Amino acid sequence: MKSELKQKKLEEKGITKGIDKCKKKRKKWFVTPSAGVKCGGQWKEKKAKRAGKFGYKKKKKNCKARAAKKVKMELGVKQKAAQAILDKKAKHERNVKRKASNNLRADKWRKERMTTREVLTPAQRKQIVHEHNNIRRSVPNAANMMEISYDMELERVAQTFVDEQARKFGGWKGHNYDMGWQYVAAGGTSKGGVGENMSSGRPSSVPGGWVNWGHSYGGRNGCSEEQAFWLYKANYWTGVTPSDGKKIPQEKCRAGKLTQDGHYTQVVFARTSKIGCGYNPLIGTVCNYVQGRGGALWKPGKKCSKCDAGYSTCNKGLCVLNPEAMKKHLIERAEKSVIHKEVAGKRQAERKAVWAAHNKAIYARCNVYDRMAGCC
């Protein structure tokens, strides 16, 4: 009786014709409340039951093919992992080759091009350092301004560059963009890059020429770089308050908004701690700085209140390197680095173990389509 009633209901709804069509096409069929009979489809079991599925019979499909596909997936994951290891090794090899190439270039420059002649006298070096530090002391509210010292490796790089420019071109042709690796090749340690200032005058003219001279070019209209900086450029630098600068009468100094201040900002960059200069009559004076200018010029605050680690001594408003404090700081940093690496290694190993267990569970599990096909 129940089957007859069911058949009548199907006939009333006009569903039997749709079922016959699906049977002729040798496809599965199911009835939905809204769309009537549909042939084929990959509906999950629960969804199909909710839709009012009829006449579906489980048929065992090619379970061997499914097992092979699962094995293939596992192999694919293993191959990806192996490829990642190979890529990492290849990258390491490329880095080693690049370092070797850089070392060869540095050796060649050191042997063939680096000059050993010293043009500047000890008195000139002392004067350059003294004037730089005086200008740096004059900067208001600079809490981490370092005291500058002279560096002979920087002088060799600068002297080699000006001599090479004079020999090749007979004059100034542009800045030295290789001074970073050249400084390392000369025996220096570059942290944060190397900066450069150039003047057409003699060594006695720097750094005053970069700070106090007034020029008409570059939009300064008679203003010095220091005046132009505090009038127009201070707003663009993090930690610099324009009101901290000297009051410059507007009627005497009308610097343009596109004015140049790069020489002045390099002279007063707080993290600069070393300088070395070279001179050639055909070029002028070139000074190199470590660290080169970049980022905030200085940290605002009371003098020497925010000195970097290792610069624990204060000399008239400038942070001075304390060798013992720096040694202690480097040891602490090395210990922290070792601890950090150990913790990072443990975390990475834990993550790998979790992912391995997760993947294993996925491959071992019988999924929905396997159950529908009767493979498990």
Helices and strands as residue ranges (DSSP letters): H 2-13, H 16-24, E 29-32, E 36-39, H 45-50, H 63-108, I 109-113, H 122-137, E 149-150, H 152-169, H 179-185, E 195-199, G 203-205, H 208-211, G 217-219, H 225-228, I 229-233, G 234-236, G 242-244, H 262-267, E 274-280, E 284-290, E 313-315, E 318-320, H 323-364, H 368-373
